[in-house]
Amino acid sequence: MSPQLTSSSPRPRSRRAGRRLGAAVAALTASAAAAAGLWGASPAPGQANPGGGSDMPETLQAAPATLRTPFEVSNGARWTTVAESQRFWRQLDRSSDRVRVTRVGRSVEGRPLQLVAVGDPAPAPRSQAADESVLLYTCSVHGDENSGREACMRLARDMSTTTDPAWRRLLRDTTVLFINLNPDGWAANTRQNAQGLDVNRDYMALQSPEARAVVKVIRDWKPDVLNDLHEYGSNPYYRTDLLQLWPRNRQTDRTIHDLAQQMSEDYAGGQVEASGYTAGEYGIYVKDGEPFRQVAGDEQGRILRNYAGLQHVVGMLSETAGDALTPEEEADEALRNRRRVEVNYLSAVGSAHFTLENRDTLIRETAAAAQRVTEEGATRSGVVYFAGQDNRLPTEASEVEPEPMCGYQLTAEQRRSVAPTLRLHGITWRTNAQGAYVTMAQEDQPLIPLLLDARSEYRITEATPVEAC
């Protein structure tokens, strides 16, 4: 069962503050996991062997035996299959009024793409939730990265059964969504979907049904917070339990960027470290405690954490090490698997904690960001970036536009070609004699030039910038 959230804790201001904040819940995580049969005989890192569930607060309970996943039942010896997960979600839906499972699309091979909504006493309808507070978890977009799916099933189940007042306060005020992605890749144990596409590079072009489903959820539910759960391959300079990252794309509103970085470092990373694991910045190689090379974490708007930032969602990436990190994990694959799931689970808990403590700020600032970029589009203020990231300025004139355009003119053929994609993103246009005019004075202003400008690497067409408003 999940650790207790404490809304009375002060808001963390640094990684050290995040570690202090998470320390109070670390022991609860270990003892609750033991009660669910997750740890078996292996203690959590940095913790005494929890043994049984005797130290759990009265407000938390072990998971009902009928609602344990095959992964939990096997103590990490095997992963839950696609069919078993679908049965699990149906069973969870039937067992609790707090849970509602719907289908938001189908995969290339026809498998359902399930959206799980959790709330207390019941999930809010979409129209109501979109005007309030929404937390979204995307669960293992890469089919061969198992731990995010298991962490999502466990967390949704824990939310549906907990009696802890802080968790119930979160669920009363926030709708929590889980979207189960890429079941075809899951079944085939491949990173890509059945088209051979990396769905996490498809959030601009939207060539896959999986990416289209996620973008529709973001458009229609308007989440304030997102945590995208992944795994990474380790090497001698890249061996951290959790690697996390915020949106780096320079088109992201600065306040959204800063909130996402705070959630990633202080809350998700802090929660993981408080539980005895290690956390760090994704894409940074480290030797002797010092970073020496950046290898990943770029600005591509087609990656979900960056796309979320462009849509004014406070989003982050969670990557747990898929490889063994210790000799004990080398000898015991189930131990390694349990650590993989636990780390992603703890990162997800950190995002929930962040949402609970900052709900009003998140609602206010995500709405304010949408208004700011609309005004920037109308007044042609700010700068348009086609390259660069939060820690790297563009170096070529073609990568930046200091005098933004009013909008873009599409030909009639271009309009017919890209209209379905623009509509999915929530971008509007006005039909005219030449085709269609897309104004920059709208909430999607940060995304529009990345989709339509010839200077953008991942454009979907080459529209004509309009300089005269």
FENRALIN-V497877 format. One record per pair of residues at least 12 apart in sequence whose ideal C-beta (glycine too) atoms are under 8 Angstrom apart, sorted by the first residue. I is the first residue (numbers start at 1). J is the second residue. If there is no record, write none. Layout:
# FENRALIN-V497877
i=I j=J
i=I j=J
This chain:
# FENRALIN-V497877
i=1 j=32
i=1 j=33
i=1 j=35
i=1 j=36
i=1 j=56
i=1 j=60
i=1 j=61
i=1 j=62
i=1 j=63
i=1 j=158
i=1 j=161
i=1 j=162
i=2 j=29
i=2 j=32
i=2 j=60
i=2 j=155
i=2 j=158
i=2 j=159
i=2 j=162
i=2 j=167
i=2 j=345
i=2 j=349
i=3 j=25
i=3 j=26
i=3 j=28
i=3 j=29
i=3 j=32
i=3 j=349
i=4 j=24
i=4 j=25
i=4 j=28
i=4 j=57
i=4 j=59
i=4 j=60
i=4 j=164
i=4 j=166
i=4 j=167
i=5 j=25
i=5 j=164
i=5 j=166
i=5 j=167
i=5 j=170
i=5 j=349
i=5 j=352
i=5 j=353
i=5 j=356
i=6 j=24
i=6 j=25
i=6 j=166
i=7 j=166
i=7 j=169
i=7 j=356
i=7 j=357
i=9 j=21
i=9 j=24
i=9 j=357
i=11 j=357
i=11 j=358
i=12 j=262
i=12 j=266
i=12 j=267
i=12 j=270
i=13 j=266
i=14 j=266
i=15 j=265
i=15 j=266
i=15 j=269
i=15 j=270
i=15 j=273
i=17 j=266
i=17 j=270
i=18 j=265
i=18 j=266
i=18 j=267
i=18 j=269
i=18 j=270
i=18 j=271
i=18 j=273
i=18 j=274
i=19 j=270
i=19 j=273
i=19 j=274
i=20 j=274
i=21 j=266
i=21 j=267
i=21 j=270
i=21 j=271
i=21 j=274
i=21 j=353
i=22 j=270
i=22 j=271
i=22 j=272
i=22 j=273
i=22 j=274
i=22 j=275
i=22 j=350
i=23 j=274
i=24 j=274
i=25 j=271
i=25 j=274
i=25 j=275
i=25 j=349
i=26 j=44
i=26 j=46
i=26 j=47
i=26 j=274
i=26 j=275
i=26 j=276
i=27 j=47
i=27 j=50
i=27 j=55
i=28 j=55
i=28 j=56
i=28 j=57
i=28 j=60
i=29 j=44
i=29 j=275
i=29 j=342
i=29 j=346
i=29 j=349
i=30 j=43
i=30 j=44
i=30 j=47
i=30 j=50
i=30 j=275
i=31 j=50
i=31 j=52
i=31 j=53
i=31 j=54
i=31 j=55
i=31 j=56
i=32 j=53
i=32 j=56
i=32 j=60
i=32 j=62
i=33 j=50
i=33 j=342
i=34 j=50
i=34 j=51
i=34 j=52
i=34 j=53
i=35 j=52
i=35 j=53
i=35 j=56
i=35 j=61
i=35 j=62
i=35 j=63
i=36 j=62
i=36 j=63
i=36 j=68
i=36 j=72
i=36 j=154
i=37 j=68
i=37 j=72
i=37 j=73
i=37 j=75
i=38 j=72
i=38 j=75
i=38 j=76
i=38 j=338
i=38 j=341
i=38 j=342
i=39 j=338
i=40 j=75
i=40 j=76
i=40 j=334
i=40 j=338
i=42 j=328
i=42 j=332
i=42 j=335
i=42 j=338
i=44 j=275
i=44 j=276
i=44 j=342
i=45 j=241
i=45 j=275
i=45 j=276
i=45 j=277
i=45 j=339
i=46 j=275
i=46 j=276
i=46 j=277
i=47 j=275
i=47 j=276
i=57 j=164
i=59 j=162
i=59 j=163
i=59 j=164
i=59 j=165
i=60 j=162
i=60 j=163
i=60 j=164
i=61 j=161
i=61 j=162
i=61 j=163
i=63 j=154
i=63 j=157
i=63 j=158
i=63 j=161
i=64 j=95
i=64 j=161
i=66 j=91
i=66 j=95
i=67 j=88
i=67 j=91
i=67 j=92
i=67 j=95
i=67 j=157
i=67 j=160
i=67 j=161
i=69 j=84
i=69 j=85
i=69 j=88
i=69 j=150
i=69 j=153
i=69 j=154
i=69 j=157
i=70 j=84
i=71 j=150
i=71 j=153
i=71 j=337
i=71 j=341
i=72 j=154
i=74 j=334
i=75 j=334
i=75 j=338
i=76 j=333
i=76 j=334
i=76 j=335
i=76 j=337
i=76 j=338
i=76 j=341
i=77 j=333
i=77 j=334
i=77 j=337
i=79 j=146
i=79 j=150
i=79 j=337
i=80 j=149
i=80 j=150
i=80 j=153
i=81 j=187
i=82 j=111
i=82 j=183
i=82 j=186
i=82 j=187
i=85 j=149
i=85 j=153
i=85 j=180
i=86 j=112
i=86 j=114
i=88 j=153
i=89 j=101
i=89 j=114
i=89 j=116
i=89 j=153
i=89 j=180
i=92 j=116
i=92 j=156
i=92 j=157
i=92 j=160
i=93 j=116
i=95 j=160
i=96 j=160
i=96 j=161
i=97 j=121
i=97 j=122
i=98 j=118
i=98 j=119
i=98 j=120
i=98 j=121
i=98 j=122
i=98 j=123
i=98 j=159
i=98 j=160
i=98 j=171
i=99 j=116
i=99 j=117
i=99 j=118
i=99 j=123
i=99 j=156
i=99 j=160
i=100 j=116
i=100 j=117
i=100 j=122
i=100 j=123
i=101 j=114
i=101 j=115
i=101 j=116
i=101 j=117
i=102 j=114
i=102 j=115
i=102 j=117
i=103 j=115
i=104 j=179
i=104 j=213
i=104 j=216
i=104 j=217
i=105 j=209
i=105 j=210
i=105 j=212
i=105 j=213
i=105 j=216
i=106 j=209
i=107 j=182
i=107 j=183
i=107 j=184
i=107 j=193
i=107 j=194
i=107 j=209
i=107 j=210
i=108 j=184
i=108 j=193
i=108 j=194
i=108 j=195
i=108 j=208
i=108 j=209
i=109 j=184
i=109 j=187
i=109 j=194
i=111 j=183
i=111 j=184
i=111 j=187
i=112 j=183
i=113 j=179
i=113 j=180
i=113 j=181
i=113 j=183
i=113 j=209
i=113 j=210
i=113 j=213
i=114 j=179
i=114 j=180
i=115 j=177
i=115 j=178
i=115 j=179
i=115 j=180
i=115 j=213
i=115 j=217
i=116 j=152
i=116 j=156
i=116 j=177
i=116 j=178
i=116 j=179
i=116 j=180
i=117 j=129
i=117 j=175
i=117 j=176
i=117 j=177
i=118 j=156
i=118 j=159
i=118 j=160
i=118 j=171
i=118 j=175
i=118 j=176
i=118 j=177
i=118 j=178
i=119 j=171
i=119 j=172
i=119 j=174
i=119 j=175
i=119 j=176
i=120 j=168
i=120 j=171
i=120 j=172
i=121 j=172
i=123 j=175
i=124 j=175
i=126 j=220
i=126 j=221
i=129 j=175
i=129 j=221
i=130 j=220
i=130 j=221
i=130 j=222
i=131 j=222
i=132 j=173
i=132 j=174
i=132 j=175
i=132 j=363
i=133 j=173
i=133 j=174
i=133 j=175
i=133 j=224
i=133 j=355
i=133 j=359
i=133 j=362
i=133 j=363
i=134 j=174
i=134 j=175
i=134 j=176
i=134 j=177
i=134 j=221
i=134 j=222
i=134 j=223
i=134 j=224
i=134 j=225
i=135 j=174
i=135 j=175
i=135 j=176
i=135 j=177
i=135 j=223
i=135 j=224
i=135 j=225
i=135 j=226
i=135 j=227
i=135 j=351
i=135 j=352
i=135 j=355
i=136 j=176
i=136 j=177
i=136 j=178
i=136 j=179
i=136 j=217
i=136 j=218
i=136 j=221
i=136 j=223
i=136 j=225
i=136 j=226
i=136 j=227
i=136 j=313
i=137 j=152
i=137 j=155
i=137 j=176
i=137 j=177
i=137 j=178
i=137 j=179
i=137 j=226
i=137 j=227
i=137 j=228
i=137 j=229
i=137 j=348
i=137 j=351
i=138 j=179
i=138 j=181
i=138 j=214
i=138 j=226
i=138 j=227
i=138 j=228
i=138 j=229
i=138 j=304
i=139 j=151
i=139 j=152
i=139 j=178
i=139 j=179
i=139 j=180
i=139 j=181
i=139 j=229
i=140 j=152
i=140 j=180
i=140 j=181
i=140 j=182
i=140 j=186
i=140 j=229
i=140 j=230
i=141 j=181
i=141 j=182
i=141 j=199
i=141 j=200
i=141 j=210
i=141 j=228
i=141 j=230
i=141 j=304
i=142 j=182
i=142 j=185
i=142 j=191
i=142 j=198
i=142 j=199
i=142 j=200
i=142 j=230
i=142 j=231
i=143 j=182
i=143 j=183
i=143 j=184
i=143 j=185
i=143 j=186
i=143 j=187
i=143 j=188
i=143 j=189
i=143 j=190
i=143 j=191
i=143 j=192
i=143 j=193
i=144 j=185
i=144 j=189
i=144 j=190
i=144 j=191
i=145 j=191
i=145 j=230
i=145 j=231
i=145 j=322
i=146 j=231
i=146 j=337
i=146 j=340
i=147 j=229
i=147 j=231
i=147 j=320
i=147 j=322
i=147 j=337
i=147 j=340
i=147 j=341
i=147 j=343
i=147 j=344
i=148 j=229
i=148 j=230
i=148 j=231
i=148 j=318
i=148 j=344
i=149 j=180
i=149 j=186
i=150 j=341
i=150 j=344
i=151 j=229
i=151 j=341
i=151 j=342
i=151 j=344
i=151 j=345
i=151 j=348
i=152 j=178
i=152 j=180
i=152 j=229
i=152 j=348
i=154 j=341
i=154 j=345
i=155 j=178
i=155 j=345
i=155 j=348
i=155 j=349
i=155 j=352
i=156 j=176
i=156 j=178
i=159 j=171
i=159 j=176
i=166 j=356
i=169 j=356
i=170 j=352
i=170 j=355
i=170 j=356
i=173 j=356
i=173 j=359
i=174 j=355
i=174 j=356
i=174 j=359
i=175 j=221
i=176 j=352
i=177 j=217
i=177 j=221
i=177 j=223
i=179 j=213
i=179 j=214
i=179 j=217
i=181 j=199
i=181 j=210
i=181 j=213
i=181 j=214
i=182 j=199
i=182 j=210
i=193 j=208
i=193 j=210
i=195 j=207
i=195 j=208
i=199 j=211
i=200 j=228
i=200 j=230
i=200 j=303
i=200 j=304
i=201 j=300
i=201 j=302
i=201 j=303
i=202 j=302
i=203 j=215
i=203 j=301
i=203 j=302
i=203 j=303
i=203 j=304
i=203 j=307
i=204 j=301
i=204 j=302
i=204 j=307
i=204 j=447
i=204 j=450
i=204 j=451
i=204 j=458
i=204 j=460
i=205 j=302
i=205 j=421
i=205 j=458
i=205 j=460
i=206 j=421
i=206 j=424
i=206 j=425
i=212 j=424
i=214 j=304
i=215 j=307
i=215 j=424
i=215 j=425
i=216 j=424
i=218 j=307
i=218 j=308
i=218 j=311
i=218 j=313
i=219 j=311
i=219 j=424
i=219 j=425
i=219 j=426
i=222 j=366
i=223 j=313
i=224 j=313
i=224 j=314
i=224 j=355
i=224 j=359
i=224 j=362
i=224 j=363
i=224 j=366
i=225 j=263
i=225 j=313
i=225 j=314
i=225 j=315
i=225 j=351
i=225 j=354
i=225 j=355
i=225 j=362
i=226 j=304
i=226 j=305
i=226 j=308
i=226 j=313
i=226 j=314
i=226 j=315
i=226 j=316
i=227 j=268
i=227 j=315
i=227 j=316
i=227 j=318
i=227 j=347
i=227 j=348
i=227 j=351
i=228 j=304
i=228 j=305
i=228 j=308
i=228 j=315
i=228 j=316
i=228 j=317
i=228 j=318
i=229 j=318
i=229 j=344
i=229 j=347
i=229 j=348
i=230 j=317
i=230 j=318
i=230 j=319
i=230 j=320
i=231 j=319
i=231 j=320
i=231 j=321
i=231 j=322
i=231 j=340
i=232 j=282
i=232 j=319
i=232 j=320
i=232 j=321
i=232 j=322
i=233 j=321
i=233 j=322
i=233 j=323
i=234 j=321
i=234 j=322
i=234 j=323
i=234 j=325
i=237 j=285
i=237 j=286
i=237 j=287
i=237 j=292
i=237 j=293
i=238 j=285
i=238 j=286
i=238 j=295
i=239 j=321
i=239 j=325
i=240 j=278
i=240 j=279
i=240 j=280
i=240 j=286
i=240 j=321
i=241 j=272
i=241 j=277
i=241 j=278
i=241 j=279
i=241 j=320
i=241 j=321
i=241 j=325
i=241 j=339
i=241 j=343
i=242 j=268
i=242 j=269
i=242 j=272
i=242 j=277
i=242 j=278
i=242 j=279
i=242 j=280
i=242 j=318
i=242 j=319
i=242 j=320
i=242 j=343
i=242 j=344
i=242 j=346
i=242 j=347
i=243 j=279
i=243 j=280
i=243 j=281
i=243 j=282
i=243 j=283
i=243 j=319
i=243 j=320
i=243 j=321
i=244 j=264
i=244 j=265
i=244 j=268
i=244 j=269
i=244 j=279
i=244 j=280
i=244 j=281
i=244 j=282
i=244 j=316
i=244 j=317
i=244 j=318
i=244 j=319
i=244 j=347
i=245 j=264
i=245 j=281
i=245 j=282
i=245 j=283
i=245 j=297
i=245 j=305
i=245 j=316
i=245 j=317
i=245 j=319
i=246 j=260
i=246 j=261
i=246 j=263
i=246 j=264
i=246 j=305
i=246 j=309
i=246 j=315
i=246 j=316
i=246 j=317
i=247 j=260
i=247 j=305
i=247 j=306
i=247 j=308
i=247 j=309
i=247 j=310
i=247 j=315
i=248 j=297
i=248 j=298
i=248 j=299
i=248 j=306
i=248 j=389
i=248 j=390
i=248 j=391
i=249 j=299
i=249 j=300
i=249 j=301
i=249 j=306
i=249 j=309
i=249 j=310
i=249 j=385
i=249 j=389
i=249 j=390
i=249 j=446
i=250 j=299
i=250 j=385
i=250 j=388
i=250 j=389
i=250 j=390
i=250 j=394
i=251 j=301
i=251 j=309
i=251 j=310
i=251 j=384
i=251 j=385
i=251 j=446
i=251 j=447
i=251 j=449
i=251 j=450
i=252 j=306
i=252 j=309
i=252 j=310
i=252 j=390
i=252 j=446
i=253 j=309
i=253 j=312
i=253 j=369
i=253 j=372
i=253 j=373
i=253 j=446
i=255 j=365
i=255 j=368
i=255 j=369
i=256 j=309
i=256 j=312
i=256 j=313
i=256 j=314
i=256 j=365
i=256 j=366
i=256 j=369
i=257 j=309
i=257 j=390
i=259 j=314
i=259 j=358
i=259 j=361
i=259 j=362
i=259 j=365
i=260 j=305
i=260 j=309
i=260 j=314
i=260 j=315
i=260 j=316
i=262 j=354
i=263 j=314
i=263 j=316
i=263 j=350
i=263 j=351
i=263 j=354
i=264 j=316
i=264 j=317
i=265 j=281
i=266 j=354
i=267 j=350
i=267 j=351
i=267 j=353
i=267 j=354
i=268 j=316
i=268 j=318
i=268 j=346
i=268 j=347
i=268 j=348
i=268 j=350
i=268 j=351
i=268 j=354
i=269 j=347
i=269 j=350
i=270 j=350
i=271 j=346
i=271 j=347
i=271 j=349
i=271 j=350
i=271 j=353
i=272 j=343
i=272 j=346
i=272 j=347
i=272 j=350
i=275 j=342
i=275 j=346
i=277 j=339
i=277 j=342
i=277 j=343
i=277 j=346
i=281 j=297
i=282 j=296
i=282 j=297
i=282 j=317
i=282 j=319
i=283 j=295
i=283 j=296
i=283 j=297
i=284 j=297
i=297 j=389
i=298 j=389
i=299 j=385
i=299 j=387
i=299 j=388
i=299 j=389
i=299 j=390
i=300 j=457
i=300 j=458
i=301 j=447
i=301 j=450
i=301 j=458
i=302 j=458
i=304 j=317
i=305 j=317
i=307 j=447
i=310 j=444
i=310 j=446
i=310 j=447
i=310 j=450
i=311 j=426
i=311 j=444
i=311 j=447
i=312 j=366
i=312 j=369
i=312 j=370
i=312 j=373
i=312 j=443
i=313 j=366
i=314 j=362
i=314 j=365
i=314 j=366
i=316 j=351
i=318 j=344
i=318 j=347
i=318 j=348
i=320 j=339
i=320 j=340
i=320 j=343
i=320 j=344
i=320 j=347
i=321 j=340
i=321 j=343
i=322 j=340
i=323 j=336
i=324 j=336
i=325 j=339
i=370 j=443
i=373 j=443
i=373 j=445
i=373 j=446
i=374 j=441
i=374 j=442
i=374 j=443
i=374 j=445
i=375 j=441
i=376 j=404
i=376 j=440
i=376 j=445
i=377 j=404
i=377 j=407
i=377 j=439
i=377 j=440
i=377 j=441
i=377 j=442
i=377 j=445
i=378 j=440
i=378 j=441
i=380 j=403
i=380 j=404
i=380 j=405
i=380 j=406
i=380 j=440
i=380 j=469
i=381 j=404
i=382 j=404
i=383 j=400
i=383 j=401
i=383 j=402
i=383 j=404
i=384 j=400
i=384 j=401
i=384 j=404
i=384 j=405
i=384 j=449
i=384 j=453
i=385 j=399
i=385 j=400
i=385 j=401
i=386 j=398
i=386 j=399
i=386 j=400
i=386 j=401
i=386 j=449
i=386 j=450
i=386 j=453
i=386 j=455
i=386 j=456
i=386 j=457
i=387 j=399
i=387 j=400
i=387 j=457
i=388 j=400
i=398 j=455
i=399 j=455
i=401 j=449
i=401 j=455
i=404 j=440
i=405 j=440
i=405 j=449
i=405 j=465
i=405 j=466
i=405 j=467
i=406 j=439
i=406 j=440
i=406 j=466
i=406 j=467
i=406 j=468
i=406 j=469
i=407 j=437
i=407 j=438
i=407 j=439
i=407 j=440
i=407 j=441
i=407 j=448
i=407 j=465
i=407 j=466
i=407 j=469
i=408 j=437
i=408 j=438
i=408 j=440
i=408 j=448
i=408 j=449
i=408 j=452
i=408 j=453
i=408 j=463
i=408 j=464
i=408 j=465
i=408 j=466
i=409 j=434
i=409 j=435
i=409 j=436
i=409 j=437
i=409 j=438
i=409 j=463
i=409 j=464
i=409 j=466
i=410 j=429
i=410 j=434
i=410 j=435
i=410 j=436
i=410 j=437
i=410 j=438
i=410 j=452
i=410 j=461
i=410 j=463
i=411 j=434
i=411 j=435
i=412 j=434
i=412 j=435
i=412 j=436
i=413 j=435
i=414 j=435
i=414 j=436
i=414 j=461
i=414 j=463
i=415 j=429
i=415 j=431
i=415 j=435
i=415 j=436
i=417 j=461
i=418 j=451
i=418 j=452
i=418 j=460
i=418 j=461
i=419 j=436
i=421 j=451
i=421 j=460
i=422 j=438
i=422 j=451
i=425 j=444
i=425 j=447
i=425 j=451
i=426 j=443
i=426 j=444
i=427 j=442
i=427 j=444
i=427 j=447
i=427 j=448
i=427 j=451
i=428 j=442
i=437 j=466
i=438 j=452
i=438 j=463
i=453 j=465
